[in-house]
Amino acid sequence: MTYIKLDYTNAEPFFGHYQIEFLKESVAAIHEQMHSGRSKHQDALGWLTYPQDIDPQEIERIQKTAQHIQQTSDILLVIGIGGSYLGARAAIEMLTHPFKYSIPGPTQHKPQILYVGQNLSSTYMTQVMQALKGKDFAINIISKSGTTTEPAIAFRIFRKLLEDKYGKEEARKRIIATTDAEQGALRELAQQEGYVTFTIPRDIGGRYSVLTPVGLLPMATAGIDIQQVLTGAKQAYNELLTADITENSAYQYAIIRNILFQKGMAIELFVAYEPSLQFFAEWWKQLFGESEGKERRGIFPASATFTTDLHSFGQYIQEGQRDLFETILTVKEPAHDLVIGSDPDNIDGLNYLAGKTVNKVNEQATIGALNAHAEGGVPAVTFEVPRLDAFTFGYLVYYFEKACAMSAYLFGVNPFDQPGVELYKTNMFKLLEKPGYTETAKSI
């Protein structure tokens, strides 16, 4: 029994149980390769044991750095793109109060986390600059190389803003670089300027890096208990250490995805009924999309927040093309609940709900949509977690990382590279006449 409960009852009518058994030996062989130290991708598998291996002194240093930021800054500016920011943002959106800066209380005094370097919008960057006016701020620049275009441009702009505000000497104390241990432009700059630095392990790629300092420092700065995050990941590590698919639900999920794809289900819709999970879905989309989408294979990852999106593209889910399945994440115990009262006039006709909680209505909406979509020919896999807390976040991250690696291997692709991402960069560099990129490219 794992901490997260998997239910694929609403997917079973679309395949035979023998198909799961058919992949049992393949899963066992892949698992053995991943854990034996003999995998040809061993240089990308550090995330497998990192929750167990992280140095306690590193955790303490992260916590002390976060405390210093909390004491000296109103805002922490996280500069990164893809895996360098999505995981941290997923945790912060899931686990902190969305309106904490509008209400009194201790959480109001935690630094606000803003994000830049995840796009090339000059309007967005200007708006971030406006938000920093009159505020004390620090920068956490996250990049293995230091030359990825989006965060590199943002860092150049906001580093200057920091230096103009505080002077170069003080600005150096307000910049934390999370980067490669030994090489790259950012490591070189950090050594030259004397920035506080944290290391991105060489054997952990960006989309698998949320449980390293990449994600842990912003989380700790936002007031999240990173010890609990890592404890959750450790429990997932231990529970998913078996190759037995009857006990490892992450592998069951990977197998089911593979089978449904063979049945023509090329789109996976990740569904949550809590708005705070929106950026967890964004992290999940990068994890699966970048790991699987290569060699003309893989499932297209999409996401939705219900019941909101049941009123936007719910019609398509119910009656559109039958090329998608749903992965639904539910929460057993909400952080808060409300009781619906009675109204003597009952003009809105809701008195039949009087005495029930809003969460109870949400639960019934979940079941109602699940059954309706099943009747409409949409398979569904459902996950239930007890609650949304730091432990759960760490568990979920490790769980889906393990499932994703297995799923990609079952598709016959390398889960840890992203060769297709480089093409747009090459074309952009040609158009911008970057030295070394002299060939012509189509302009707009």
Secondary structure, DSSP 8 states (H G I E B T S, - for coil): --SSEEE-TTTGGGS-HHHHHHTHHHHHHHHHHHHHT--TTGGG-GGGTHHHH--HHHHHHHHHHHHHHHHH-SEEEEE--GGGTHHHHHHHHHHS-TTGGGS-SGGGGS-EEEEESSS--HHHHHHHHHHHTT--EEEEEE-SSS--HHHHHHHHHHHHHHHHHH-HHHHHHTEEEEE-SS-SHHHHHHHHHT-EEEE--TTS-GGG-TTSHHHHHHHHHTT--HHHHHHHHHHHHHHT----TTT-HHHHHHHHHHHHHHTT--EEEEEESSGGGHHHHHHHHHHHHHHH--TT-S-EEEEEETTGGGGTTHHHHHHS-S-EEEEEEEESS-S---B----SS-TTS-GGGTT-BHHHHHHHHHHHHHHHHHHTT--EEEEEES--SHHHHHHHHHHHHHHHHHHHHHHTS-TT--TTHHHHHHHHHHHTT-TT--S-----
